[in-house]
Amino acid sequence: MQCNSELGENIAHTNIQLAFTRGAARQYKLPWQTQLSTWWHWSSVRDYSEEPFWSWTPRALPDGGHSLSLCKRIYYASYMSGANECVAEGSWANWFYNYDPDPDGAYRLSPLGEIGRDFHAFTKAFPDRGIPYTPIAILLGKNHSIGLGYKYNFSRPFSDPDKAPAVKNMIYGLFKSIWPTNSFVNSWDESTYLNNGPLGELFDVLVEDRDDELDPGIQPGVLENYPVLILSGNIQPNDTMSSIL
């Protein structure tokens, strides 16, 4: 079992996804993974296949989907953020030109495949990347409502639906002060995906215990690792969390 985030696609808040996924991995003491999708709103995808793999969409092209710059930056940002695995979604179609090896048994790399090759070499050259220093944890309530921009994405019924927009706006306001150029809505503008923020990547995002058998909650000793906790949203701490706080 591990924590996973799909990056790219139409999900225009990469920095926040990394903070959520790393925070979840630390909260549950699990490894974590990112998966880069070169799709863009299910209408455009980077496809170097000599016979397009995604032939049903007219924008399955070598210049389709996300830019090479964003793909490259997401690979390196994932690794330096502490991800245990970086998965290239659809790499058979966007890292290679075809499925037939050359006489030496090698497959011909596309420009994105060359980025992947260089990234792999980087991880081998620098295997000891250290542990990401994130001294600040943002602790959200169970029903924090942060989704892909689709109205409200509550994990269970909100106790007071009338307060839901206010809770969501509170969290959005906090996140926009940390990552002001990230977008919370589906965006065709790549500048809203992955950017340097004024405060750096000093934050993990944790979620309050759910108090049910399906969720083990924040594991013992996790909260104590953070010198600073920022509470946002509809926090309702249980007795254990109250004593820690």
Biotite code that builds the C-alpha atoms (Angstrom):
import biotite.structure as struc

atoms = struc.array([
    struc.Atom([0.000, 0.000, 0.000], chain_id="A", res_id=1, res_name="MET", atom_name="CA", element="C"),
    struc.Atom([1.196, 3.508, -0.806], chain_id="A", res_id=2, res_name="GLN", atom_name="CA", element="C"),
    struc.Atom([-0.050, 7.050, -1.376], chain_id="A", res_id=3, res_name="CYS", atom_name="CA", element="C"),
    struc.Atom([-0.340, 8.241, -4.970], chain_id="A", res_id=4, res_name="ASN", atom_name="CA", element="C"),
    struc.Atom([-1.029, 11.455, -6.878], chain_id="A", res_id=5, res_name="SER", atom_name="CA", element="C"),
    struc.Atom([-1.686, 11.871, -10.595], chain_id="A", res_id=6, res_name="GLU", atom_name="CA", element="C"),
    struc.Atom([0.078, 15.041, -11.775], chain_id="A", res_id=7, res_name="LEU", atom_name="CA", element="C"),
    struc.Atom([-0.365, 16.948, -15.007], chain_id="A", res_id=8, res_name="GLY", atom_name="CA", element="C"),
    struc.Atom([-3.635, 16.212, -16.837], chain_id="A", res_id=9, res_name="GLU", atom_name="CA", element="C"),
    struc.Atom([-6.073, 19.034, -15.950], chain_id="A", res_id=10, res_name="ASN", atom_name="CA", element="C"),
    struc.Atom([-4.948, 19.271, -12.310], chain_id="A", res_id=11, res_name="ILE", atom_name="CA", element="C"),
    struc.Atom([-3.439, 22.737, -12.020], chain_id="A", res_id=12, res_name="ALA", atom_name="CA", element="C"),
    struc.Atom([-2.018, 22.736, -8.487], chain_id="A", res_id=13, res_name="HIS", atom_name="CA", element="C"),
    struc.Atom([1.049, 20.504, -8.594], chain_id="A", res_id=14, res_name="THR", atom_name="CA", element="C"),
    struc.Atom([2.786, 22.063, -5.584], chain_id="A", res_id=15, res_name="ASN", atom_name="CA", element="C"),
    struc.Atom([-0.270, 21.483, -3.423], chain_id="A", res_id=16, res_name="ILE", atom_name="CA", element="C"),
    struc.Atom([-0.630, 17.891, -4.652], chain_id="A", res_id=17, res_name="GLN", atom_name="CA", element="C"),
    struc.Atom([2.954, 17.174, -3.644], chain_id="A", res_id=18, res_name="LEU", atom_name="CA", element="C"),
    struc.Atom([2.344, 18.646, -0.178], chain_id="A", res_id=19, res_name="ALA", atom_name="CA", element="C"),
    struc.Atom([-0.852, 16.580, 0.233], chain_id="A", res_id=20, res_name="PHE", atom_name="CA", element="C"),
    struc.Atom([0.716, 13.313, -0.969], chain_id="A", res_id=21, res_name="THR", atom_name="CA", element="C"),
    struc.Atom([3.911, 13.649, 1.053], chain_id="A", res_id=22, res_name="ARG", atom_name="CA", element="C"),
    struc.Atom([1.823, 14.630, 4.078], chain_id="A", res_id=23, res_name="GLY", atom_name="CA", element="C"),
    struc.Atom([-0.425, 11.591, 3.638], chain_id="A", res_id=24, res_name="ALA", atom_name="CA", element="C"),
    struc.Atom([2.613, 9.320, 3.363], chain_id="A", res_id=25, res_name="ALA", atom_name="CA", element="C"),
    struc.Atom([4.019, 10.708, 6.583], chain_id="A", res_id=26, res_name="ARG", atom_name="CA", element="C"),
    struc.Atom([0.629, 10.664, 8.300], chain_id="A", res_id=27, res_name="GLN", atom_name="CA", element="C"),
    struc.Atom([0.138, 6.961, 7.547], chain_id="A", res_id=28, res_name="TYR", atom_name="CA", element="C"),
    struc.Atom([3.851, 6.046, 7.468], chain_id="A", res_id=29, res_name="LYS", atom_name="CA", element="C"),
    struc.Atom([3.676, 4.734, 3.896], chain_id="A", res_id=30, res_name="LEU", atom_name="CA", element="C"),
    struc.Atom([5.762, 5.180, 0.721], chain_id="A", res_id=31, res_name="PRO", atom_name="CA", element="C"),
    struc.Atom([4.393, 7.499, -1.942], chain_id="A", res_id=32, res_name="TRP", atom_name="CA", element="C"),
    struc.Atom([4.313, 7.868, -5.695], chain_id="A", res_id=33, res_name="GLN", atom_name="CA", element="C"),
    struc.Atom([3.565, 10.409, -8.403], chain_id="A", res_id=34, res_name="THR", atom_name="CA", element="C"),
    struc.Atom([2.208, 9.575, -11.840], chain_id="A", res_id=35, res_name="GLN", atom_name="CA", element="C"),
    struc.Atom([2.668, 12.097, -14.644], chain_id="A", res_id=36, res_name="LEU", atom_name="CA", element="C"),
    struc.Atom([-0.137, 12.218, -17.183], chain_id="A", res_id=37, res_name="SER", atom_name="CA", element="C"),
    struc.Atom([0.632, 14.094, -20.410], chain_id="A", res_id=38, res_name="THR", atom_name="CA", element="C"),
    struc.Atom([-3.091, 14.235, -21.177], chain_id="A", res_id=39, res_name="TRP", atom_name="CA", element="C"),
    struc.Atom([-4.637, 17.669, -21.134], chain_id="A", res_id=40, res_name="TRP", atom_name="CA", element="C"),
    struc.Atom([-8.407, 17.786, -20.557], chain_id="A", res_id=41, res_name="HIS", atom_name="CA", element="C"),
    struc.Atom([-8.917, 14.481, -22.391], chain_id="A", res_id=42, res_name="TRP", atom_name="CA", element="C"),
    struc.Atom([-8.618, 16.273, -25.715], chain_id="A", res_id=43, res_name="SER", atom_name="CA", element="C"),
    struc.Atom([-4.866, 16.487, -26.213], chain_id="A", res_id=44, res_name="SER", atom_name="CA", element="C"),
    struc.Atom([-2.064, 14.059, -25.380], chain_id="A", res_id=45, res_name="VAL", atom_name="CA", element="C"),
    struc.Atom([1.624, 13.744, -26.243], chain_id="A", res_id=46, res_name="ARG", atom_name="CA", element="C"),
    struc.Atom([1.910, 10.714, -28.531], chain_id="A", res_id=47, res_name="ASP", atom_name="CA", element="C"),
    struc.Atom([5.075, 9.959, -30.528], chain_id="A", res_id=48, res_name="TYR", atom_name="CA", element="C"),
    struc.Atom([3.891, 6.591, -31.838], chain_id="A", res_id=49, res_name="SER", atom_name="CA", element="C"),
    struc.Atom([4.393, 6.251, -35.573], chain_id="A", res_id=50, res_name="GLU", atom_name="CA", element="C"),
    struc.Atom([0.861, 4.879, -35.540], chain_id="A", res_id=51, res_name="GLU", atom_name="CA", element="C"),
    struc.Atom([-0.820, 7.002, -32.819], chain_id="A", res_id=52, res_name="PRO", atom_name="CA", element="C"),
    struc.Atom([-1.813, 4.841, -29.878], chain_id="A", res_id=53, res_name="PHE", atom_name="CA", element="C"),
    struc.Atom([-4.687, 7.175, -29.034], chain_id="A", res_id=54, res_name="TRP", atom_name="CA", element="C"),
    struc.Atom([-5.888, 7.382, -32.630], chain_id="A", res_id=55, res_name="SER", atom_name="CA", element="C"),
    struc.Atom([-9.444, 8.211, -31.531], chain_id="A", res_id=56, res_name="TRP", atom_name="CA", element="C"),
    struc.Atom([-8.434, 11.769, -30.566], chain_id="A", res_id=57, res_name="THR", atom_name="CA", element="C"),
    struc.Atom([-7.145, 14.149, -33.267], chain_id="A", res_id=58, res_name="PRO", atom_name="CA", element="C"),
    struc.Atom([-4.753, 15.759, -30.790], chain_id="A", res_id=59, res_name="ARG", atom_name="CA", element="C"),
    struc.Atom([-2.682, 12.628, -30.086], chain_id="A", res_id=60, res_name="ALA", atom_name="CA", element="C"),
    struc.Atom([0.427, 14.225, -31.542], chain_id="A", res_id=61, res_name="LEU", atom_name="CA", element="C"),
    struc.Atom([4.123, 14.735, -30.754], chain_id="A", res_id=62, res_name="PRO", atom_name="CA", element="C"),
    struc.Atom([3.292, 18.322, -29.717], chain_id="A", res_id=63, res_name="ASP", atom_name="CA", element="C"),
    struc.Atom([0.052, 17.389, -27.956], chain_id="A", res_id=64, res_name="GLY", atom_name="CA", element="C"),
    struc.Atom([-0.614, 17.330, -24.240], chain_id="A", res_id=65, res_name="GLY", atom_name="CA", element="C"),
    struc.Atom([1.616, 19.055, -21.732], chain_id="A", res_id=66, res_name="HIS", atom_name="CA", element="C"),
    struc.Atom([4.871, 20.776, -22.639], chain_id="A", res_id=67, res_name="SER", atom_name="CA", element="C"),
    struc.Atom([8.206, 19.019, -22.338], chain_id="A", res_id=68, res_name="LEU", atom_name="CA", element="C"),
    struc.Atom([9.245, 21.699, -19.849], chain_id="A", res_id=69, res_name="SER", atom_name="CA", element="C"),
    struc.Atom([6.402, 20.916, -17.436], chain_id="A", res_id=70, res_name="LEU", atom_name="CA", element="C"),
    struc.Atom([6.939, 17.154, -17.749], chain_id="A", res_id=71, res_name="CYS", atom_name="CA", element="C"),
    struc.Atom([10.644, 17.540, -16.983], chain_id="A", res_id=72, res_name="LYS", atom_name="CA", element="C"),
    struc.Atom([10.027, 19.810, -14.005], chain_id="A", res_id=73, res_name="ARG", atom_name="CA", element="C"),
    struc.Atom([7.402, 17.463, -12.553], chain_id="A", res_id=74, res_name="ILE", atom_name="CA", element="C"),
    struc.Atom([9.809, 14.502, -12.694], chain_id="A", res_id=75, res_name="TYR", atom_name="CA", element="C"),
    struc.Atom([12.545, 16.377, -10.842], chain_id="A", res_id=76, res_name="TYR", atom_name="CA", element="C"),
    struc.Atom([10.152, 18.076, -8.404], chain_id="A", res_id=77, res_name="ALA", atom_name="CA", element="C"),
    struc.Atom([8.646, 14.686, -7.502], chain_id="A", res_id=78, res_name="SER", atom_name="CA", element="C"),
    struc.Atom([12.055, 13.155, -6.819], chain_id="A", res_id=79, res_name="TYR", atom_name="CA", element="C"),
    struc.Atom([13.353, 16.083, -4.781], chain_id="A", res_id=80, res_name="MET", atom_name="CA", element="C"),
    struc.Atom([10.063, 16.237, -2.853], chain_id="A", res_id=81, res_name="SER", atom_name="CA", element="C"),
    struc.Atom([10.726, 12.722, -1.575], chain_id="A", res_id=82, res_name="GLY", atom_name="CA", element="C"),
    struc.Atom([8.589, 10.502, -3.830], chain_id="A", res_id=83, res_name="ALA", atom_name="CA", element="C"),
    struc.Atom([9.565, 6.829, -3.733], chain_id="A", res_id=84, res_name="ASN", atom_name="CA", element="C"),
    struc.Atom([8.389, 6.208, -7.297], chain_id="A", res_id=85, res_name="GLU", atom_name="CA", element="C"),
    struc.Atom([7.791, 8.408, -10.354], chain_id="A", res_id=86, res_name="CYS", atom_name="CA", element="C"),
    struc.Atom([5.534, 6.713, -12.898], chain_id="A", res_id=87, res_name="VAL", atom_name="CA", element="C"),
    struc.Atom([5.322, 7.876, -16.523], chain_id="A", res_id=88, res_name="ALA", atom_name="CA", element="C"),
    struc.Atom([1.747, 7.275, -17.623], chain_id="A", res_id=89, res_name="GLU", atom_name="CA", element="C"),
    struc.Atom([1.501, 5.914, -21.149], chain_id="A", res_id=90, res_name="GLY", atom_name="CA", element="C"),
    struc.Atom([5.283, 5.816, -21.576], chain_id="A", res_id=91, res_name="SER", atom_name="CA", element="C"),
    struc.Atom([4.994, 3.201, -24.337], chain_id="A", res_id=92, res_name="TRP", atom_name="CA", element="C"),
    struc.Atom([3.386, 5.913, -26.485], chain_id="A", res_id=93, res_name="ALA", atom_name="CA", element="C"),
    struc.Atom([5.193, 9.055, -25.375], chain_id="A", res_id=94, res_name="ASN", atom_name="CA", element="C"),
    struc.Atom([8.737, 7.859, -24.498], chain_id="A", res_id=95, res_name="TRP", atom_name="CA", element="C"),
    struc.Atom([9.257, 5.842, -27.702], chain_id="A", res_id=96, res_name="PHE", atom_name="CA", element="C"),
    struc.Atom([8.530, 6.180, -31.408], chain_id="A", res_id=97, res_name="TYR", atom_name="CA", element="C"),
    struc.Atom([7.541, 2.571, -31.971], chain_id="A", res_id=98, res_name="ASN", atom_name="CA", element="C"),
    struc.Atom([7.502, -0.859, -30.362], chain_id="A", res_id=99, res_name="TYR", atom_name="CA", element="C"),
    struc.Atom([10.171, -2.479, -32.544], chain_id="A", res_id=100, res_name="ASP", atom_name="CA", element="C"),
    struc.Atom([13.733, -2.480, -31.187], chain_id="A", res_id=101, res_name="PRO", atom_name="CA", element="C"),
    struc.Atom([16.657, -1.578, -33.432], chain_id="A", res_id=102, res_name="ASP", atom_name="CA", element="C"),
    struc.Atom([19.302, -4.215, -34.330], chain_id="A", res_id=103, res_name="PRO", atom_name="CA", element="C"),
    struc.Atom([21.027, -3.545, -30.991], chain_id="A", res_id=104, res_name="ASP", atom_name="CA", element="C"),
    struc.Atom([17.831, -4.334, -29.097], chain_id="A", res_id=105, res_name="GLY", atom_name="CA", element="C"),
    struc.Atom([17.207, -0.706, -28.083], chain_id="A", res_id=106, res_name="ALA", atom_name="CA", element="C"),
    struc.Atom([14.008, 1.271, -28.563], chain_id="A", res_id=107, res_name="TYR", atom_name="CA", element="C"),
    struc.Atom([14.222, 4.693, -30.208], chain_id="A", res_id=108, res_name="ARG", atom_name="CA", element="C"),
    struc.Atom([13.591, 7.377, -27.599], chain_id="A", res_id=109, res_name="LEU", atom_name="CA", element="C"),
    struc.Atom([11.343, 10.369, -28.219], chain_id="A", res_id=110, res_name="SER", atom_name="CA", element="C"),
    struc.Atom([12.231, 13.835, -26.834], chain_id="A", res_id=111, res_name="PRO", atom_name="CA", element="C"),
    struc.Atom([10.181, 13.014, -23.726], chain_id="A", res_id=112, res_name="LEU", atom_name="CA", element="C"),
    struc.Atom([11.945, 9.657, -23.490], chain_id="A", res_id=113, res_name="GLY", atom_name="CA", element="C"),
    struc.Atom([15.291, 11.460, -23.573], chain_id="A", res_id=114, res_name="GLU", atom_name="CA", element="C"),
    struc.Atom([14.120, 13.581, -20.634], chain_id="A", res_id=115, res_name="ILE", atom_name="CA", element="C"),
    struc.Atom([13.175, 10.379, -18.828], chain_id="A", res_id=116, res_name="GLY", atom_name="CA", element="C"),
    struc.Atom([16.561, 8.832, -19.588], chain_id="A", res_id=117, res_name="ARG", atom_name="CA", element="C"),
    struc.Atom([18.377, 11.887, -18.220], chain_id="A", res_id=118, res_name="ASP", atom_name="CA", element="C"),
    struc.Atom([16.128, 11.970, -15.169], chain_id="A", res_id=119, res_name="PHE", atom_name="CA", element="C"),
    struc.Atom([16.877, 8.315, -14.456], chain_id="A", res_id=120, res_name="HIS", atom_name="CA", element="C"),
    struc.Atom([20.602, 9.043, -14.755], chain_id="A", res_id=121, res_name="ALA", atom_name="CA", element="C"),
    struc.Atom([20.186, 11.942, -12.307], chain_id="A", res_id=122, res_name="PHE", atom_name="CA", element="C"),
    struc.Atom([18.546, 9.692, -9.701], chain_id="A", res_id=123, res_name="THR", atom_name="CA", element="C"),
    struc.Atom([21.366, 7.176, -10.077], chain_id="A", res_id=124, res_name="LYS", atom_name="CA", element="C"),
    struc.Atom([24.030, 9.872, -9.791], chain_id="A", res_id=125, res_name="ALA", atom_name="CA", element="C"),
    struc.Atom([22.386, 11.427, -6.719], chain_id="A", res_id=126, res_name="PHE", atom_name="CA", element="C"),
    struc.Atom([20.657, 8.615, -4.805], chain_id="A", res_id=127, res_name="PRO", atom_name="CA", element="C"),
    struc.Atom([21.173, 10.316, -1.432], chain_id="A", res_id=128, res_name="ASP", atom_name="CA", element="C"),
    struc.Atom([18.811, 13.244, -1.949], chain_id="A", res_id=129, res_name="ARG", atom_name="CA", element="C"),
    struc.Atom([18.259, 13.738, 1.780], chain_id="A", res_id=130, res_name="GLY", atom_name="CA", element="C"),
    struc.Atom([14.905, 14.142, 3.532], chain_id="A", res_id=131, res_name="ILE", atom_name="CA", element="C"),
    struc.Atom([12.694, 17.069, 2.489], chain_id="A", res_id=132, res_name="PRO", atom_name="CA", element="C"),
    struc.Atom([12.614, 19.619, 5.308], chain_id="A", res_id=133, res_name="TYR", atom_name="CA", element="C"),
    struc.Atom([9.004, 20.589, 5.924], chain_id="A", res_id=134, res_name="THR", atom_name="CA", element="C"),
    struc.Atom([8.759, 22.076, 9.432], chain_id="A", res_id=135, res_name="PRO", atom_name="CA", element="C"),
    struc.Atom([5.168, 23.291, 8.955], chain_id="A", res_id=136, res_name="ILE", atom_name="CA", element="C"),
    struc.Atom([2.124, 21.009, 8.779], chain_id="A", res_id=137, res_name="ALA", atom_name="CA", element="C"),
    struc.Atom([-1.241, 22.287, 7.591], chain_id="A", res_id=138, res_name="ILE", atom_name="CA", element="C"),
    struc.Atom([-3.860, 20.251, 9.426], chain_id="A", res_id=139, res_name="LEU", atom_name="CA", element="C"),
    struc.Atom([-7.274, 20.133, 7.755], chain_id="A", res_id=140, res_name="LEU", atom_name="CA", element="C"),
    struc.Atom([-10.619, 18.801, 8.939], chain_id="A", res_id=141, res_name="GLY", atom_name="CA", element="C"),
    struc.Atom([-12.027, 15.514, 7.692], chain_id="A", res_id=142, res_name="LYS", atom_name="CA", element="C"),
    struc.Atom([-14.300, 17.189, 5.150], chain_id="A", res_id=143, res_name="ASN", atom_name="CA", element="C"),
    struc.Atom([-11.853, 19.707, 3.783], chain_id="A", res_id=144, res_name="HIS", atom_name="CA", element="C"),
    struc.Atom([-13.552, 19.912, 0.341], chain_id="A", res_id=145, res_name="SER", atom_name="CA", element="C"),
    struc.Atom([-10.328, 20.379, -1.632], chain_id="A", res_id=146, res_name="ILE", atom_name="CA", element="C"),
    struc.Atom([-10.876, 18.624, -4.958], chain_id="A", res_id=147, res_name="GLY", atom_name="CA", element="C"),
    struc.Atom([-10.347, 19.345, -8.644], chain_id="A", res_id=148, res_name="LEU", atom_name="CA", element="C"),
    struc.Atom([-12.456, 22.476, -8.631], chain_id="A", res_id=149, res_name="GLY", atom_name="CA", element="C"),
    struc.Atom([-15.734, 20.596, -8.936], chain_id="A", res_id=150, res_name="TYR", atom_name="CA", element="C"),
    struc.Atom([-17.984, 22.396, -6.432], chain_id="A", res_id=151, res_name="LYS", atom_name="CA", element="C"),
    struc.Atom([-17.461, 20.401, -3.184], chain_id="A", res_id=152, res_name="TYR", atom_name="CA", element="C"),
    struc.Atom([-15.619, 17.143, -2.832], chain_id="A", res_id=153, res_name="ASN", atom_name="CA", element="C"),
    struc.Atom([-16.511, 16.042, 0.698], chain_id="A", res_id=154, res_name="PHE", atom_name="CA", element="C"),
    struc.Atom([-15.323, 12.652, 1.884], chain_id="A", res_id=155, res_name="SER", atom_name="CA", element="C"),
    struc.Atom([-18.452, 12.321, 4.039], chain_id="A", res_id=156, res_name="ARG", atom_name="CA", element="C"),
    struc.Atom([-21.562, 14.474, 4.662], chain_id="A", res_id=157, res_name="PRO", atom_name="CA", element="C"),
    struc.Atom([-20.641, 17.909, 5.985], chain_id="A", res_id=158, res_name="PHE", atom_name="CA", element="C"),
    struc.Atom([-22.127, 18.596, 9.402], chain_id="A", res_id=159, res_name="SER", atom_name="CA", element="C"),
    struc.Atom([-23.413, 22.024, 8.391], chain_id="A", res_id=160, res_name="ASP", atom_name="CA", element="C"),
    struc.Atom([-23.805, 22.424, 4.596], chain_id="A", res_id=161, res_name="PRO", atom_name="CA", element="C"),
    struc.Atom([-24.415, 26.156, 4.990], chain_id="A", res_id=162, res_name="ASP", atom_name="CA", element="C"),
    struc.Atom([-20.862, 26.570, 6.272], chain_id="A", res_id=163, res_name="LYS", atom_name="CA", element="C"),
    struc.Atom([-19.259, 24.494, 3.520], chain_id="A", res_id=164, res_name="ALA", atom_name="CA", element="C"),
    struc.Atom([-18.454, 27.424, 1.174], chain_id="A", res_id=165, res_name="PRO", atom_name="CA", element="C"),
    struc.Atom([-16.898, 29.393, 4.034], chain_id="A", res_id=166, res_name="ALA", atom_name="CA", element="C"),
    struc.Atom([-14.732, 26.429, 5.063], chain_id="A", res_id=167, res_name="VAL", atom_name="CA", element="C"),
    struc.Atom([-13.584, 25.892, 1.504], chain_id="A", res_id=168, res_name="LYS", atom_name="CA", element="C"),
    struc.Atom([-12.813, 29.584, 0.990], chain_id="A", res_id=169, res_name="ASN", atom_name="CA", element="C"),
    struc.Atom([-10.823, 29.661, 4.251], chain_id="A", res_id=170, res_name="MET", atom_name="CA", element="C"),
    struc.Atom([-8.594, 26.814, 3.071], chain_id="A", res_id=171, res_name="ILE", atom_name="CA", element="C"),
    struc.Atom([-8.265, 28.250, -0.434], chain_id="A", res_id=172, res_name="TYR", atom_name="CA", element="C"),
    struc.Atom([-7.223, 31.599, 1.034], chain_id="A", res_id=173, res_name="GLY", atom_name="CA", element="C"),
    struc.Atom([-4.539, 29.922, 3.129], chain_id="A", res_id=174, res_name="LEU", atom_name="CA", element="C"),
    struc.Atom([-3.214, 27.899, 0.199], chain_id="A", res_id=175, res_name="PHE", atom_name="CA", element="C"),
    struc.Atom([-3.224, 30.904, -2.144], chain_id="A", res_id=176, res_name="LYS", atom_name="CA", element="C"),
    struc.Atom([-1.050, 32.793, 0.345], chain_id="A", res_id=177, res_name="SER", atom_name="CA", element="C"),
    struc.Atom([1.511, 29.962, 0.182], chain_id="A", res_id=178, res_name="ILE", atom_name="CA", element="C"),
    struc.Atom([1.214, 29.000, -3.503], chain_id="A", res_id=179, res_name="TRP", atom_name="CA", element="C"),
    struc.Atom([-0.296, 32.130, -5.110], chain_id="A", res_id=180, res_name="PRO", atom_name="CA", element="C"),
    struc.Atom([0.160, 31.020, -8.721], chain_id="A", res_id=181, res_name="THR", atom_name="CA", element="C"),
    struc.Atom([-1.435, 27.578, -8.324], chain_id="A", res_id=182, res_name="ASN", atom_name="CA", element="C"),
    struc.Atom([-4.975, 27.272, -9.628], chain_id="A", res_id=183, res_name="SER", atom_name="CA", element="C"),
    struc.Atom([-7.835, 25.360, -8.010], chain_id="A", res_id=184, res_name="PHE", atom_name="CA", element="C"),
    struc.Atom([-9.902, 25.121, -11.166], chain_id="A", res_id=185, res_name="VAL", atom_name="CA", element="C"),
    struc.Atom([-9.336, 23.200, -14.372], chain_id="A", res_id=186, res_name="ASN", atom_name="CA", element="C"),
    struc.Atom([-6.908, 25.328, -16.344], chain_id="A", res_id=187, res_name="SER", atom_name="CA", element="C"),
    struc.Atom([-5.556, 25.513, -19.880], chain_id="A", res_id=188, res_name="TRP", atom_name="CA", element="C"),
    struc.Atom([-2.721, 27.711, -18.616], chain_id="A", res_id=189, res_name="ASP", atom_name="CA", element="C"),
    struc.Atom([0.375, 25.700, -17.672], chain_id="A", res_id=190, res_name="GLU", atom_name="CA", element="C"),
    struc.Atom([1.691, 28.605, -15.604], chain_id="A", res_id=191, res_name="SER", atom_name="CA", element="C"),
    struc.Atom([-0.813, 27.597, -12.908], chain_id="A", res_id=192, res_name="THR", atom_name="CA", element="C"),
    struc.Atom([0.640, 24.100, -12.459], chain_id="A", res_id=193, res_name="TYR", atom_name="CA", element="C"),
    struc.Atom([4.125, 24.124, -10.900], chain_id="A", res_id=194, res_name="LEU", atom_name="CA", element="C"),
    struc.Atom([5.778, 27.277, -9.619], chain_id="A", res_id=195, res_name="ASN", atom_name="CA", element="C"),
    struc.Atom([8.117, 28.599, -6.993], chain_id="A", res_id=196, res_name="ASN", atom_name="CA", element="C"),
    struc.Atom([6.214, 30.138, -4.088], chain_id="A", res_id=197, res_name="GLY", atom_name="CA", element="C"),
    struc.Atom([7.305, 33.037, -1.861], chain_id="A", res_id=198, res_name="PRO", atom_name="CA", element="C"),
    struc.Atom([7.674, 30.727, 1.166], chain_id="A", res_id=199, res_name="LEU", atom_name="CA", element="C"),
    struc.Atom([9.297, 27.726, -0.487], chain_id="A", res_id=200, res_name="GLY", atom_name="CA", element="C"),
    struc.Atom([8.178, 24.115, -0.155], chain_id="A", res_id=201, res_name="GLU", atom_name="CA", element="C"),
    struc.Atom([8.139, 24.036, 3.657], chain_id="A", res_id=202, res_name="LEU", atom_name="CA", element="C"),
    struc.Atom([4.680, 22.507, 4.085], chain_id="A", res_id=203, res_name="PHE", atom_name="CA", element="C"),
    struc.Atom([3.056, 19.099, 4.434], chain_id="A", res_id=204, res_name="ASP", atom_name="CA", element="C"),
    struc.Atom([-0.735, 18.767, 4.447], chain_id="A", res_id=205, res_name="VAL", atom_name="CA", element="C"),
    struc.Atom([-2.305, 16.384, 6.972], chain_id="A", res_id=206, res_name="LEU", atom_name="CA", element="C"),
    struc.Atom([-5.946, 15.499, 7.485], chain_id="A", res_id=207, res_name="VAL", atom_name="CA", element="C"),
    struc.Atom([-7.658, 15.142, 10.855], chain_id="A", res_id=208, res_name="GLU", atom_name="CA", element="C"),
    struc.Atom([-8.413, 11.596, 12.060], chain_id="A", res_id=209, res_name="ASP", atom_name="CA", element="C"),
    struc.Atom([-11.657, 10.161, 10.708], chain_id="A", res_id=210, res_name="ARG", atom_name="CA", element="C"),
    struc.Atom([-12.390, 7.960, 13.733], chain_id="A", res_id=211, res_name="ASP", atom_name="CA", element="C"),
    struc.Atom([-13.517, 4.896, 11.805], chain_id="A", res_id=212, res_name="ASP", atom_name="CA", element="C"),
    struc.Atom([-12.115, 1.437, 11.162], chain_id="A", res_id=213, res_name="GLU", atom_name="CA", element="C"),
    struc.Atom([-11.344, 2.219, 7.515], chain_id="A", res_id=214, res_name="LEU", atom_name="CA", element="C"),
    struc.Atom([-8.853, 4.952, 8.367], chain_id="A", res_id=215, res_name="ASP", atom_name="CA", element="C"),
    struc.Atom([-6.061, 4.414, 10.907], chain_id="A", res_id=216, res_name="PRO", atom_name="CA", element="C"),
    struc.Atom([-5.670, 8.175, 11.204], chain_id="A", res_id=217, res_name="GLY", atom_name="CA", element="C"),
    struc.Atom([-2.532, 10.100, 12.013], chain_id="A", res_id=218, res_name="ILE", atom_name="CA", element="C"),
    struc.Atom([-0.016, 7.614, 13.325], chain_id="A", res_id=219, res_name="GLN", atom_name="CA", element="C"),
    struc.Atom([1.609, 8.116, 16.748], chain_id="A", res_id=220, res_name="PRO", atom_name="CA", element="C"),
    struc.Atom([4.534, 10.518, 16.811], chain_id="A", res_id=221, res_name="GLY", atom_name="CA", element="C"),
    struc.Atom([3.729, 12.224, 13.507], chain_id="A", res_id=222, res_name="VAL", atom_name="CA", element="C"),
    struc.Atom([2.362, 15.564, 14.718], chain_id="A", res_id=223, res_name="LEU", atom_name="CA", element="C"),
    struc.Atom([5.222, 15.923, 17.172], chain_id="A", res_id=224, res_name="GLU", atom_name="CA", element="C"),
    struc.Atom([7.661, 16.069, 14.227], chain_id="A", res_id=225, res_name="ASN", atom_name="CA", element="C"),
    struc.Atom([6.381, 19.484, 13.184], chain_id="A", res_id=226, res_name="TYR", atom_name="CA", element="C"),
    struc.Atom([7.499, 22.597, 15.118], chain_id="A", res_id=227, res_name="PRO", atom_name="CA", element="C"),
    struc.Atom([4.528, 24.473, 13.613], chain_id="A", res_id=228, res_name="VAL", atom_name="CA", element="C"),
    struc.Atom([0.943, 23.324, 12.962], chain_id="A", res_id=229, res_name="LEU", atom_name="CA", element="C"),
    struc.Atom([-1.530, 25.474, 11.051], chain_id="A", res_id=230, res_name="ILE", atom_name="CA", element="C"),
    struc.Atom([-5.145, 24.414, 11.591], chain_id="A", res_id=231, res_name="LEU", atom_name="CA", element="C"),
    struc.Atom([-7.655, 25.309, 8.904], chain_id="A", res_id=232, res_name="SER", atom_name="CA", element="C"),
    struc.Atom([-11.201, 24.342, 8.052], chain_id="A", res_id=233, res_name="GLY", atom_name="CA", element="C"),
    struc.Atom([-13.735, 22.661, 10.281], chain_id="A", res_id=234, res_name="ASN", atom_name="CA", element="C"),
    struc.Atom([-11.330, 21.042, 12.765], chain_id="A", res_id=235, res_name="ILE", atom_name="CA", element="C"),
    struc.Atom([-12.956, 18.807, 15.384], chain_id="A", res_id=236, res_name="GLN", atom_name="CA", element="C"),
    struc.Atom([-10.032, 17.133, 17.192], chain_id="A", res_id=237, res_name="PRO", atom_name="CA", element="C"),
    struc.Atom([-10.601, 13.928, 19.116], chain_id="A", res_id=238, res_name="ASN", atom_name="CA", element="C"),
    struc.Atom([-9.237, 13.443, 22.636], chain_id="A", res_id=239, res_name="ASP", atom_name="CA", element="C"),
    struc.Atom([-5.882, 12.092, 21.449], chain_id="A", res_id=240, res_name="THR", atom_name="CA", element="C"),
    struc.Atom([-5.280, 14.968, 19.051], chain_id="A", res_id=241, res_name="MET", atom_name="CA", element="C"),
    struc.Atom([-6.455, 17.501, 21.610], chain_id="A", res_id=242, res_name="SER", atom_name="CA", element="C"),
    struc.Atom([-3.881, 16.252, 24.102], chain_id="A", res_id=243, res_name="SER", atom_name="CA", element="C"),
    struc.Atom([-1.119, 16.504, 21.485], chain_id="A", res_id=244, res_name="ILE", atom_name="CA", element="C"),
    struc.Atom([-2.150, 20.005, 20.485], chain_id="A", res_id=245, res_name="LEU", atom_name="CA", element="C"),
])
